[in-house]
Amino acid sequence: MPQTKDPGPRLRIGILGAGPIAQYAHFESCAKARNADLYAICDVAEDLLARMAATWQPETTYTDYAAMLADPNVDAVIIATSDAFHVPASIQALEAGKHVLCEKPLGVTVEEVERLAEVVRRTGKVLQVGNMKRFDPGLQAAHDFIRDEMGEPLALKAWYCDSTHRYTVTDAVQPLPIVSAAARKPGTNPKADLRQYCMLTHGSHLVDTVRFMFGDITAVRARLLERFGAYSWFVDTDFASGAQGHMDLTVAVRMDWHEGLQIYGQNGSVLARTYNPWYYRSSDVEIFRERDATTYRPLGADGHFYRRQLEAFSDTILTGAPQTGADVEDGLADTRAIVAIARSVQTGEKVMLADVTGGV
C-alpha cells in the first residue's frame, strides 16, 4: 500500500449510503487512497450519518442526495446502496456532472442498465462498476498473461462457492457494522427471493471475473439444483473467441470458501485460488509457460482491492489513464449473462445473450 498521498490533484469523493459496504470497504479506501479524499457522506439516517462523520471526518455531510450532487466540490460519488437504487442514483449523479463508482451488480434488469449506458455515453462521464476482483494482483497477473502470452484460448473452468461458514469467518475479521432503524430500504426485501439474491450478489462476481479473463460471453446453457437450502448453478459457456467454459456458482457449500479458475491456452495455462475478499489477500495464481516448461507465482502483496479500484478510478478522471475497471458496457454484459443464466434454467435451452431482456 502506498505510504504517502500524491502531491498532485486529488479526487473529492462523496459517498451515498453509510451502511455495511461503505463501512467495510469504501470509507477506509478513501482514507488510504493516494489520489482521492473523502469529501462528503450522504445518508437519510441522521444517527448513522453522525457516527460515520465522527469516525471518518469528511468535510461535510448531507441527508439529501440532490444537495450533495449540487455541491461543486464533489467530483465523484461512490454509490454504496441496495441494488435497486444503483441505476437511478447513478443516472442522477451523471446528470449532475459527477463521475460514478457504483457497487455491483450495476442493475437488476437489462433495460435499466441500457438506459444507464445511454446516459454515460451522452454525459461523457466516467462510470466504473465495483467489481473489485479486477484489482486482485494475482488475477491481474493472470489476465496479463492471457492477453499477452497465452495465445489462442481453449477452455476455462471457474467456480464461486460461498460457504455456510462465511459469516463466522467474516464476523471474526470485520468490525461490527453500525446500523440505524432510519436507514432507507428498498420496497421489497432483496433476500426474500434467495435464488435471485444469490445470482445477483454472487453471480455478478463470477460472471465478471470470467469475462475479465476470457472475454465476451455469447451464450449459456444452465442447470440449477436446489437441495437442503443450497443452490447450485452449473453453466456451460460459449465465448466470442470460440473457447468453451464451465461456471459453477454454488451457495452455500459445506466447506471453506471455494473460489478460483483454471484456464487452458495455446502457450500455457493458469490455475488460481481466490480467497474470501475480506481477508484482503491476493489470489494464489500459478502461471505455466509452455515455451520453457516453467511455472511462476506472483506474490501480489497489496491485496486491498477496494482501495486499488478507487485509485484506478481516480487516475482515469484526474490523468486520463485508461479505464482498467469494469465500465458500463461491462456492467451491461454482466447483467445480460446473469439474466441469460436465469432464462436457461427456466427453459432448459441454450440462451444467446444478445436475445435476453428483463431481469433475473
Backbone torsions as a table, in degrees:
resi	resn	phi	psi	omega
1	MET	NA	138.1	177.5
2	PRO	-58.7	141.3	-177.1
3	GLN	-93.9	-16.4	-179.2
4	THR	-131.8	158.0	177.0
5	LYS	-83.3	146.9	175.4
6	ASP	-61.6	138.8	179.9
7	PRO	-77.4	-15.7	-175.9
8	GLY	-83.3	-159.3	-179.3
9	PRO	-57.6	148.6	-178.9
10	ARG	-130.7	145.4	-179.9
11	LEU	-85.2	127.8	179.6
12	ARG	-94.5	118.0	-169.9
13	ILE	-104.1	136.4	166.7
14	GLY	-111.5	129.4	-179.4
15	ILE	-104.6	125.0	175.4
16	LEU	-95.3	114.6	180.0
17	GLY	103.1	121.5	-178.2
18	ALA	-113.3	26.8	-178.6
19	GLY	-82.0	-162.1	-171.3
20	PRO	-56.7	-45.9	-175.3
21	ILE	-66.7	-35.3	175.2
22	ALA	-66.2	-41.6	-178.8
23	GLN	-68.5	-39.3	-177.6
24	TYR	-76.9	-31.3	-167.4
25	ALA	-127.2	-52.9	-163.0
26	HIS	-82.6	-36.6	177.5
27	PHE	-62.3	-47.9	179.9
28	GLU	-63.4	-39.1	179.4
29	SER	-60.2	-41.5	177.3
30	CYS	-64.4	-38.5	-179.3
31	ALA	-67.5	-33.8	-175.1
32	LYS	-95.4	-16.9	-174.2
33	ALA	-62.2	140.3	-179.3
34	ARG	-74.8	-19.2	-170.8
35	ASN	-134.3	19.2	179.8
36	ALA	-144.6	153.6	178.4
37	ASP	-132.9	148.0	173.1
38	LEU	-80.0	108.2	-178.9
39	TYR	-93.9	-40.2	-174.3
40	ALA	-146.4	151.0	170.9
41	ILE	-123.9	137.7	179.2
42	CYS	-127.1	127.3	174.6
43	ASP	-158.3	144.3	-179.3
44	VAL	-74.7	-20.6	-179.2
45	ALA	-83.9	104.2	-172.9
46	GLU	-65.2	-35.2	179.9
47	ASP	-67.2	-41.7	178.2
48	LEU	-66.8	-42.0	179.7
49	LEU	-60.3	-42.3	-179.2
50	ALA	-64.7	-40.2	-178.6
51	ARG	-69.4	-40.5	179.7
52	MET	-69.1	-36.7	177.9
53	ALA	-65.0	-39.1	179.1
54	ALA	-65.6	-32.7	-178.6
55	THR	-79.7	-46.7	-169.7
56	TRP	-103.2	-11.6	170.7
57	GLN	52.8	60.0	171.3
58	PRO	-70.0	168.5	177.5
59	GLU	-66.5	-33.2	-177.3
60	THR	-157.0	168.5	178.0
61	THR	-134.3	158.6	178.9
62	TYR	-141.3	145.2	168.2
63	THR	-101.4	-8.7	-178.9
64	ASP	-118.2	121.1	-176.0
65	TYR	-64.0	-41.9	179.6
66	ALA	-59.8	-36.7	178.8
67	ALA	-67.0	-39.9	177.4
68	MET	-64.8	-39.8	179.9
69	LEU	-68.0	-24.9	178.5
70	ALA	-79.7	-9.8	-178.9
71	ASP	-75.9	116.8	-177.4
72	PRO	-67.1	-15.1	179.3
73	ASN	-81.0	-12.7	177.5
74	VAL	-84.6	116.4	179.3
75	ASP	-87.3	-36.0	-173.9
76	ALA	-152.4	157.0	178.4
77	VAL	-122.0	145.8	167.6
78	ILE	-103.5	123.6	-178.7
79	ILE	-97.3	107.6	-174.7
80	ALA	-119.8	56.3	-175.2
81	THR	-117.1	-178.6	172.9
82	SER	-62.6	154.3	-174.1
83	ASP	-55.0	-39.3	-175.2
84	ALA	-62.8	-21.6	-178.1
85	PHE	-94.0	-6.7	-171.7
86	HIS	-59.8	-53.5	-175.1
87	VAL	-67.2	-51.2	179.4
88	PRO	-59.9	-38.5	179.2
89	ALA	-68.5	-36.6	177.8
90	SER	-66.0	-45.0	180.0
91	ILE	-62.0	-43.3	179.5
92	GLN	-60.2	-40.9	-179.7
93	ALA	-69.1	-44.3	-179.8
94	LEU	-61.9	-42.5	179.4
95	GLU	-64.8	-25.5	177.7
96	ALA	-86.4	2.5	177.3
97	GLY	87.0	18.1	-179.0
98	LYS	-103.5	146.7	169.8
99	HIS	-77.8	158.5	-171.2
100	VAL	-134.6	130.5	164.7
101	LEU	-114.4	109.8	-172.0
102	CYS	-111.2	133.7	175.9
103	GLU	-57.5	153.9	176.3
104	LYS	-89.0	159.1	-9.0
105	PRO	-69.3	149.7	-175.7
106	LEU	-60.6	-40.4	178.6
107	GLY	-150.9	179.4	-177.8
108	VAL	-113.5	-8.5	173.6
109	THR	-136.4	155.9	177.6
110	VAL	-61.4	-43.6	-173.5
111	GLU	-65.0	-40.6	-178.3
112	GLU	-69.6	-33.6	177.4
113	VAL	-72.4	-32.5	173.8
114	GLU	-62.2	-41.9	177.3
115	ARG	-62.3	-42.2	179.0
116	LEU	-63.2	-42.0	179.3
117	ALA	-60.3	-37.5	177.7
118	GLU	-62.9	-40.0	-179.8
119	VAL	-68.3	-39.9	177.7
120	VAL	-60.1	-45.6	-179.4
121	ARG	-64.6	-39.8	-177.3
122	ARG	-70.7	-40.4	-176.3
123	THR	-82.7	-24.0	-178.2
124	GLY	73.3	11.5	179.2
125	LYS	-84.2	159.3	178.8
126	VAL	-82.4	127.9	169.5
127	LEU	-122.2	125.8	177.6
128	GLN	-123.0	137.7	179.1
129	VAL	-91.3	142.1	-175.2
130	GLY	-77.6	45.7	172.4
131	ASN	-81.9	79.3	-167.9
132	MET	-69.6	-14.5	-179.4
133	LYS	-69.1	-14.5	171.4
134	ARG	-66.0	-13.4	180.0
135	PHE	-109.6	17.2	169.2
136	ASP	-75.2	117.8	-174.3
137	PRO	-58.1	-35.7	177.9
138	GLY	-65.2	-45.3	178.7
139	LEU	-67.6	-33.5	175.7
140	GLN	-63.7	-40.7	177.6
141	ALA	-63.9	-40.7	177.2
142	ALA	-64.0	-43.1	178.5
143	HIS	-58.8	-44.9	-178.8
144	ASP	-65.1	-38.9	177.4
145	PHE	-64.2	-43.9	179.0
146	ILE	-61.5	-42.7	-177.8
147	ARG	-69.6	-42.2	-167.9
148	ASP	-100.1	-26.5	-169.7
149	GLU	-129.5	-25.4	-168.3
150	MET	-71.4	-24.0	-178.8
151	GLY	78.9	-148.7	-174.7
152	GLU	-67.4	128.7	-179.9
153	PRO	-76.9	147.2	178.5
154	LEU	-112.6	-58.1	-173.8
155	ALA	-157.0	156.9	179.0
156	LEU	-137.7	140.2	166.6
157	LYS	-124.3	130.1	-179.0
158	ALA	-139.3	145.7	-177.4
159	TRP	-141.8	144.5	175.6
160	TYR	-137.7	105.5	-174.1
161	CYS	-124.6	100.2	176.1
162	ASP	-67.3	156.3	-172.6
163	SER	-114.4	147.7	173.5
164	THR	-61.3	-18.9	-177.2
165	HIS	-101.2	9.4	-173.3
166	ARG	-64.6	-34.4	-178.6
167	TYR	-75.0	-29.6	171.9
168	THR	-61.2	-42.7	179.5
169	VAL	-66.9	-51.1	-174.4
170	THR	-69.6	-33.1	177.4
171	ASP	-63.8	-26.3	-179.5
172	ALA	-78.7	-24.5	-174.8
173	VAL	-109.9	-15.9	-178.9
174	GLN	-102.1	151.3	170.8
175	PRO	-68.9	158.3	175.3
176	LEU	-65.1	129.6	178.5
177	PRO	-70.1	143.7	174.7
178	ILE	-88.9	127.1	-177.2
179	VAL	-120.4	166.7	180.0
180	SER	-143.0	138.8	176.1
181	ALA	-67.4	-18.4	-178.7
182	ALA	-90.8	3.0	-178.9
183	ALA	-60.9	143.6	178.5
184	ARG	-80.2	130.9	-179.0
185	LYS	-123.2	153.8	176.0
186	PRO	-65.7	165.2	-176.5
187	GLY	-60.2	-31.9	177.3
188	THR	-124.1	151.1	179.7
189	ASN	-68.5	118.8	-177.9
190	PRO	-58.6	-26.4	-178.4
191	LYS	-90.1	2.7	177.7
192	ALA	-63.9	-34.8	174.2
193	ASP	-108.9	93.5	-173.9
194	LEU	-66.1	-32.6	178.6
195	ARG	-61.5	-48.1	179.0
196	GLN	-64.6	-42.9	-178.1
197	TYR	-61.2	-46.1	-178.3
198	CYS	-64.9	-40.2	-179.5
199	MET	-66.2	-42.3	-179.0
200	LEU	-71.3	-47.1	-173.7
201	THR	-73.2	-48.6	-175.6
202	HIS	-93.9	-38.9	-179.9
203	GLY	-62.7	-30.7	179.4
204	SER	-64.9	-34.6	175.7
205	HIS	-66.8	-49.0	-177.1
206	LEU	-61.7	-49.1	-177.5
207	VAL	-62.0	-43.5	-177.1
208	ASP	-68.6	-38.9	177.6
209	THR	-63.2	-41.9	178.5
210	VAL	-62.3	-43.6	179.3
211	ARG	-68.1	-37.1	176.7
212	PHE	-58.8	-39.1	-177.8
213	MET	-81.9	-43.7	-165.0
214	PHE	-119.5	0.9	175.2
215	GLY	89.3	-167.6	-171.2
216	ASP	-63.6	137.7	172.6
217	ILE	-92.5	131.6	-178.8
218	THR	-104.4	-29.8	-176.8
219	ALA	-156.4	153.3	176.8
220	VAL	-137.8	150.3	167.1
221	ARG	-129.5	119.6	-168.8
222	ALA	-124.3	147.5	171.4
223	ARG	-125.6	146.7	178.4
224	LEU	-128.9	129.7	173.8
225	LEU	-119.9	128.1	177.6
226	GLU	-113.7	120.7	177.4
227	ARG	-148.7	144.9	178.0
228	PHE	40.9	41.7	177.8
229	GLY	78.6	7.1	178.8
230	ALA	-106.5	150.3	177.1
231	TYR	-119.7	130.9	179.7
232	SER	-133.1	111.6	175.7
233	TRP	-99.4	126.6	169.8
234	PHE	-111.8	125.4	-169.5
235	VAL	-129.2	112.4	169.8
236	ASP	-76.5	134.6	-167.2
237	THR	-130.1	130.0	174.2
238	ASP	-104.6	137.7	-179.7
239	PHE	-111.4	155.2	179.0
240	ALA	-60.9	-26.4	179.9
241	SER	-73.4	-11.4	-173.7
242	GLY	94.3	-7.8	177.4
243	ALA	-71.4	161.5	177.5
244	GLN	-116.8	159.2	-177.5
245	GLY	-152.4	167.5	175.9
246	HIS	-139.3	127.2	176.8
247	MET	-113.7	137.0	177.3
248	ASP	-120.4	113.5	173.8
249	LEU	-115.6	110.7	-178.3
250	THR	-129.0	127.4	-179.7
251	VAL	-136.7	109.2	5.4
252	ALA	-126.7	142.4	179.0
253	VAL	-77.8	151.2	177.0
254	ARG	-91.2	70.6	-179.3
255	MET	-172.9	-171.8	176.9
256	ASP	-72.0	164.6	171.9
257	TRP	-47.2	131.7	-171.8
258	HIS	-136.2	101.0	-176.4
259	GLU	-141.9	141.0	178.4
260	GLY	170.5	-168.5	-179.5
261	LEU	-158.3	159.3	176.1
262	GLN	-136.8	129.5	-173.6
263	ILE	-131.2	135.2	178.2
264	TYR	-118.3	134.7	178.5
265	GLY	-143.4	-178.8	-174.3
266	GLN	-62.4	-41.5	-173.0
267	ASN	-115.1	15.6	179.1
268	GLY	163.0	-170.2	-177.0
269	SER	-150.2	166.1	-180.0
270	VAL	-135.4	137.1	172.4
271	LEU	-129.8	126.4	-175.7
272	ALA	-133.7	138.8	170.2
273	ARG	-117.1	124.9	-178.8
274	THR	-109.8	141.6	-174.0
275	TYR	-100.7	164.1	170.7
276	ASN	-47.8	126.7	-170.4
277	PRO	-61.8	-22.9	-176.0
278	TRP	-79.1	-1.6	168.3
279	TYR	-77.9	-16.1	-174.6
280	TYR	50.5	46.4	-178.8
281	ARG	-116.9	128.5	177.5
282	SER	-59.9	147.4	176.0
283	SER	-59.8	143.7	169.5
284	ASP	-79.9	116.7	-174.2
285	VAL	-125.1	131.3	172.0
286	GLU	-112.9	122.9	179.6
287	ILE	-113.1	121.6	-178.8
288	PHE	-106.4	125.4	177.0
289	ARG	-101.1	121.5	-177.8
290	GLU	-67.2	-33.2	-172.4
291	ARG	-63.3	-31.4	178.5
292	ASP	-126.2	13.5	177.8
293	ALA	49.7	46.7	-175.8
294	THR	-122.2	136.5	174.1
295	THR	-106.6	134.1	174.9
296	TYR	-131.2	156.1	-176.1
297	ARG	-129.3	111.2	176.0
298	PRO	-68.9	141.9	-178.5
299	LEU	-71.8	-48.5	-178.0
300	GLY	62.3	54.6	-172.5
301	ALA	-64.9	-31.9	-176.8
302	ASP	-95.3	95.8	-176.3
303	GLY	-103.3	22.4	177.7
304	HIS	-83.9	82.5	-173.7
305	PHE	-59.3	-38.9	-175.8
306	TYR	-68.3	-43.1	177.2
307	ARG	-65.7	-40.3	-179.7
308	ARG	-63.9	-38.0	178.6
309	GLN	-69.1	-36.1	177.3
310	LEU	-66.5	-40.6	179.2
311	GLU	-64.9	-39.4	178.2
312	ALA	-67.1	-42.4	175.7
313	PHE	-57.2	-45.9	-179.3
314	SER	-66.5	-40.2	178.4
315	ASP	-60.4	-40.4	179.1
316	THR	-60.3	-42.2	-177.1
317	ILE	-76.6	-42.9	-173.4
318	LEU	-80.0	-35.7	-172.9
319	THR	-120.2	-5.0	-177.5
320	GLY	77.8	16.4	178.1
321	ALA	-61.8	149.0	178.8
322	PRO	-56.5	144.5	179.0
323	GLN	-77.8	114.6	-177.8
324	THR	-99.2	-14.5	175.6
325	GLY	-82.6	175.4	177.2
326	ALA	-67.8	128.4	178.3
327	ASP	-98.8	-173.5	-174.7
328	VAL	-65.0	-31.7	177.9
329	GLU	-69.4	-35.1	173.3
330	ASP	-64.3	-43.6	178.5
331	GLY	-59.8	-38.7	178.1
332	LEU	-68.4	-43.8	179.2
333	ALA	-64.0	-39.5	176.7
334	ASP	-62.3	-43.2	179.6
335	THR	-63.0	-43.5	178.1
336	ARG	-59.6	-42.0	-178.9
337	ALA	-64.8	-43.3	-179.7
338	ILE	-63.0	-44.6	178.5
339	VAL	-65.8	-38.8	179.2
340	ALA	-62.3	-39.9	177.1
341	ILE	-61.1	-44.9	178.5
342	ALA	-62.2	-41.2	179.7
343	ARG	-66.3	-39.0	-179.4
344	SER	-66.8	-37.6	175.7
345	VAL	-60.7	-41.1	-178.5
346	GLN	-67.8	-39.6	-172.4
347	THR	-98.5	-22.4	-174.3
348	GLY	77.2	8.2	-175.8
349	GLU	-112.7	161.8	170.3
350	LYS	-66.4	139.1	-179.8
351	VAL	-122.5	128.4	175.0
352	MET	-81.5	131.7	-177.2
353	LEU	-61.1	-34.1	-177.4
354	ALA	-64.4	-16.5	-174.8
355	ASP	-97.0	-8.4	-169.8
356	VAL	-83.7	147.8	174.1
357	THR	-138.3	171.2	175.1
358	GLY	79.8	-156.9	-177.6
359	GLY	-126.5	-174.0	-177.2
360	VAL	-70.7	NA	NA
